[in-house]
Amino acid sequence: MNLKTTNTCINCENLLQNFICKKHNEEVGIHNFCDSHLYKESISKHSSCANCHHYGLSSCSKPLESSPSMLCFDWQIK
């Protein structure tokens, strides 16, 4: 079986914390998508706090919850 990536709100650059679309200002779910989708290529199964630009910095949105194996929607490549 080959797994494929689809364009959903979950892998869109417009997705904010709490599953809010910053472009449309609406709550979205795992199956939602739209024509304004901007694929967030940087997130992969290897992404985690350990390799996030924000880890251990004041810019981390979840400093108390973050750990080397955790992933959140604010992840950015170092």
Secondary structure, 3 states (H helix, E strand, C coil): CCCCCCCCHHHECCEEHHHEECCCCEECCCCCCCCCCCECCCCCCCCCHHHECCCCCCCCCCCCCCCCCCCCCCCCEC
